[in-house]
Amino acid sequence: MIRTIIKAMALIAICISSDQEIFFINHLVEKNGAYFRPITNEPVIGEVYRYFGHDRSNHSEFVGIIDHKGKNGTWTRWWENGNKKSKGSYVNSVRHGFWTEWKKDGNKYAEMLYKNGKIIQLKNCEKENCDEIMEQ
């Protein structure tokens, strides 16, 4: 409980001291890969987090950053049960580089290598050994 409060306070301090706003994906509207504030429909620019449970004071995780060019850097998504869903990098809202996807039960499902939004290599982890490093 105390750790949760400390984490929440740290997150608020970061928000106050940073020029970038922070948002919780739980309350955003996604349209064509972009995120918007509900009601005002304003585009979101800043750090995106996801909280688990009923409110922001519970456990939260960093999802990714949206700048003026869109999603950039590493993004992580989770299932409602708290297990990872996918993780990989965006460049101007286009998938680029190594991505991993997991099923709801937490088992790794697939590994993909993207180049400019197109899959150039794919491994089905249920049929192939995903412990080996993909060739680039």
N, C-alpha and C positions, 0 to 999 in steps of 0.2 A: 504494500500500500504506500509506504513512504517513498519507495523507488519510483512508483508511478507518479506521485505528486512531484518529485524532483524532476523527472523527465518532462512532465507537462510544463513546469516552471521554466526549465531550460529551453524548451521549444518556444514558449512565449517570449523569453528574453532574446532569442535569436531573431524572432519576428520583429520585435521592437527595435533592435539594433541594426537590422539589415534594411537596405533599400528595397529588397525584393519581398513581395508579399508571400505568405504561405497559405495554401488551400488544402482542404481535405477532399479527396476524390469521392468520398462517400456522399458529398453534397453537390457535386458538379454534374453537368449535363454533357455527354459526349456526342458530338455530331461529326461524322466523317473524319475521325481521328483527332479532332480538336476539342478542347474543353471550354465550357462556358458556365458562367454563374447562372443559377436558376433565377427566374423572374426577370432580371434585367437583361439577360442574354449577352452580357459583356464577355469578351474573350478573356481567358485566364492567362496571366503571365506571372511566373514565380515558381516557388518550390511547391511540389505536390506531395502530400502525405496521405496515408490511409490509416484510419483507426479501427480497432477491433472492439466489439462490445457495443454498448449503447451510446457512448459519448466520447468526446476527445480526451477525457481524463484517463481513459483506459489505455492499454498498450497501443502505440502507433508506430508506423514504419515509413521511412522515406520511399517514395515511389519514383520521382524523377523531377526534372526541371523543364519548364516551358519558357522559352525566351521569344523574342520578336520573330524568330525564324521557325518556331514550332518546338516540338519535343527534341531535346538534345541530350547526349550523354546516356548513362546507364539508367534503364527503367526496370522496375520490378513490380509485378502484379501478384496478387494473392487471391486465393479462393476465399469464400465466406468463412470457412472453417479455420482460416489462419495459415494453411499450407501455401507454399509458393505455387504460382500458376505459370509465370514466365519471367525470364530475365534476359536482357540484351541491350544493345545500344541503338540509339537513333542519331541520325544526322539530318537536321532540318525536317523532322517528322517522317523520315524514311528509315526503315530498318537497314542497318549496315553492320556487318561483323557477325560474331558468334551469338546465337540465341539458344536458350534451353527452355523446354516446356515440361511441366509436371501435371500429372492427373490429380484429381481431388484428394486421393488417398496418400499423396506425397511421393509416389513413385515417378521417376523420370520417364517421360513419354517420348520425347524427341529432342534432337540437337540439329540445328540448322546453321548454315553459314550463308549470310546475305551479302550481296554486293548491290548497292544502289536500289534496295527494295526488292530484289529478286533473289530467290533461293538458288544458290549455286551448288550446294551440297546438303543432303538430308540424311539423317540416321534415325531409324525407328528403333528406339531403345528397348522395345519389347522383343525385337527380333535380332538386333545387332548389339555388339558390345560397345556401350557408350562410355566405358572407362578409358578407352583409347582416345588420344587427341586427334581431332579432325585435321586433315591436310588442308593447307590454305593455298 
